[in-house]
Amino acid sequence: MADLVTHVCTGLLVAMGLGRGRAVLVAAGTVLPDASSRVPAAALDYVGGVPDLFYAFCDVGHMPVGTALWCGLVAQAFADRRAAFVWLLAGGALHYLLDILQDHDGVGYRLFWPVSPGRFELGWIGSEATVGVALPLLAATLLLWAWVERQRTANDG
């Protein structure tokens, strides 16, 4: 849960100056890799007895190529599909930027699959480092979001 909070907050903070709609799309894009891979994998665990092949399909959701496909699919729900795709994809890229900072005991991420099966991570912070950061980051994001919205309202009226 802390990972989800840090991804969403980072997406909102990075894109806040771009406008409400774009910031929300970037934040949604930061969630897509986990939502398209971790959530289905957890559901398969709950069901039990599922062949490993199904887990491999879930893994693709947490690879840039899978994220790009999901961004394209989600973007179809918007009037300006191209812009929605770009902002969702920007959020997905931010997700991977944050993820590769972590150390997962050498597991890393397949950033270049299917071109290369290799895994990559920088290992600069522990994978559980987000736990201590999540609540302060959430508070800072909410405060800054409220301030930005107040400024928008003041400038519009």
C-alpha positions as CSV (number, residue, x, y, z in Angstrom):
1,M,0.0,0.0,0.0
2,A,2.9,2.4,0.8
3,D,4.3,1.7,-2.7
4,L,0.9,2.7,-4.3
5,V,0.7,5.9,-2.2
6,T,4.2,7.0,-3.1
7,H,3.6,6.3,-6.8
8,V,0.3,8.2,-6.9
9,C,1.7,11.1,-4.9
10,T,4.8,11.4,-7.0
11,G,2.7,11.4,-10.1
12,L,0.5,14.2,-8.8
13,L,3.5,16.2,-7.5
14,V,5.4,15.9,-10.7
15,A,2.4,16.8,-13.0
16,M,0.5,19.2,-10.7
17,G,1.6,22.3,-12.7
18,L,0.3,20.7,-15.9
19,G,-3.3,21.1,-14.9
20,R,-5.7,18.9,-13.0
21,G,-6.7,16.5,-15.8
22,R,-3.1,15.8,-16.9
23,A,-1.9,15.4,-13.3
24,V,-4.7,12.8,-12.7
25,L,-3.7,10.9,-15.9
26,V,0.0,10.9,-14.9
27,A,-1.0,9.6,-11.4
28,A,-3.2,6.9,-13.0
29,G,-0.3,6.0,-15.2
30,T,1.9,5.5,-12.1
31,V,-0.5,2.9,-10.9
32,L,-1.0,0.9,-14.1
33,P,2.1,-1.3,-13.9
34,D,1.1,-2.6,-10.5
35,A,-2.6,-2.7,-11.2
36,S,-2.1,-4.7,-14.4
37,S,0.4,-7.2,-12.8
38,R,0.3,-7.4,-9.0
39,V,-3.5,-7.3,-8.7
40,P,-4.2,-10.1,-11.2
41,A,-1.3,-12.1,-9.7
42,A,-2.8,-11.7,-6.2
43,A,-6.2,-12.8,-7.5
44,L,-4.5,-15.9,-9.1
45,D,-2.9,-16.6,-5.7
46,Y,-6.3,-16.4,-4.1
47,V,-7.9,-18.8,-6.6
48,G,-4.9,-21.2,-6.2
49,G,-3.8,-24.0,-8.5
50,V,-3.3,-21.8,-11.5
51,P,-0.5,-22.8,-13.9
52,D,2.6,-20.6,-13.9
53,L,2.0,-19.5,-17.4
54,F,-0.8,-17.2,-16.2
55,Y,1.6,-15.6,-13.8
56,A,4.0,-14.9,-16.7
57,F,1.1,-13.0,-18.4
58,C,0.7,-10.9,-15.3
59,D,4.5,-10.2,-15.3
60,V,4.2,-8.6,-18.7
61,G,2.0,-5.9,-17.1
62,H,4.9,-4.7,-15.0
63,M,7.2,-4.3,-18.0
64,P,7.3,-1.2,-20.1
65,V,5.9,-2.9,-23.2
66,G,2.9,-4.2,-21.1
67,T,2.4,-0.8,-19.5
68,A,2.4,0.9,-23.0
69,L,-0.3,-1.6,-24.1
70,W,-2.4,-0.9,-21.0
71,C,-1.9,2.9,-21.4
72,G,-3.2,2.5,-25.0
73,L,-6.2,0.5,-23.8
74,V,-7.1,2.9,-21.0
75,A,-6.6,5.9,-23.3
76,Q,-9.5,4.7,-25.5
77,A,-11.9,5.9,-22.8
78,F,-10.9,9.5,-23.4
79,A,-11.9,12.0,-26.1
80,D,-8.3,13.0,-26.8
81,R,-6.9,9.5,-26.9
82,R,-3.4,10.6,-28.0
83,A,-3.0,13.1,-25.1
84,A,-4.4,10.6,-22.6
85,F,-2.0,7.9,-23.9
86,V,1.0,10.3,-23.6
87,W,0.2,11.4,-20.0
88,L,-0.6,7.8,-18.9
89,L,2.7,6.7,-20.4
90,A,4.5,9.5,-18.6
91,G,3.1,8.2,-15.4
92,G,4.2,4.6,-16.3
93,A,7.7,5.9,-17.0
94,L,7.7,7.6,-13.6
95,H,6.7,4.4,-12.0
96,Y,9.7,2.6,-13.4
97,L,12.0,5.4,-12.6
98,L,11.0,5.1,-8.9
99,D,11.0,1.3,-9.0
100,I,14.5,0.9,-10.4
101,L,15.9,3.1,-7.5
102,Q,15.0,0.2,-5.2
103,D,16.9,-2.9,-4.3
104,H,15.0,-6.2,-4.6
105,D,17.8,-8.5,-3.8
106,G,19.1,-8.5,-7.3
107,V,15.7,-9.3,-8.9
108,G,15.4,-6.1,-10.8
109,Y,13.0,-5.2,-13.7
110,R,12.9,-6.4,-17.3
111,L,12.9,-2.9,-18.8
112,F,13.8,-4.0,-22.3
113,W,11.7,-7.2,-22.7
114,P,11.2,-8.7,-25.2
115,V,14.4,-7.3,-26.8
116,S,16.4,-8.4,-23.8
117,P,15.5,-10.7,-20.9
118,G,18.0,-9.0,-18.6
119,R,16.9,-7.3,-15.4
120,F,18.0,-4.0,-14.1
121,E,17.8,-2.0,-10.8
122,L,20.0,0.6,-9.2
123,G,19.6,-0.6,-5.7
124,W,19.9,2.8,-4.1
125,I,17.1,2.4,-1.6
126,G,15.5,-0.6,0.1
127,S,12.3,-2.0,-1.4
128,E,10.5,-1.2,1.9
129,A,11.8,2.4,2.1
130,T,8.5,3.7,0.9
131,V,6.8,2.7,4.1
132,G,8.3,5.5,6.2
133,V,7.8,8.0,3.4
134,A,4.2,7.3,2.4
135,L,2.3,9.2,5.0
136,P,4.5,12.4,5.0
137,L,4.4,12.3,1.2
138,L,0.6,11.9,1.2
139,A,0.3,14.9,3.6
140,A,2.6,17.1,1.5
141,T,0.8,16.1,-1.7
142,L,-2.6,16.9,-0.2
143,L,-1.4,20.3,1.1
144,L,0.2,21.3,-2.1
145,W,-2.7,20.1,-4.2
146,A,-5.1,22.2,-2.0
147,W,-2.8,25.2,-2.4
148,V,-2.6,24.8,-6.2
149,E,-6.3,24.5,-6.5
150,R,-6.8,27.5,-4.3
151,Q,-4.5,29.5,-6.5
152,R,-6.4,28.3,-9.6
153,T,-9.7,29.4,-8.1
154,A,-8.3,32.8,-7.1
155,N,-6.9,33.3,-10.6
156,D,-10.1,32.2,-12.3
157,G,-12.4,34.4,-10.2
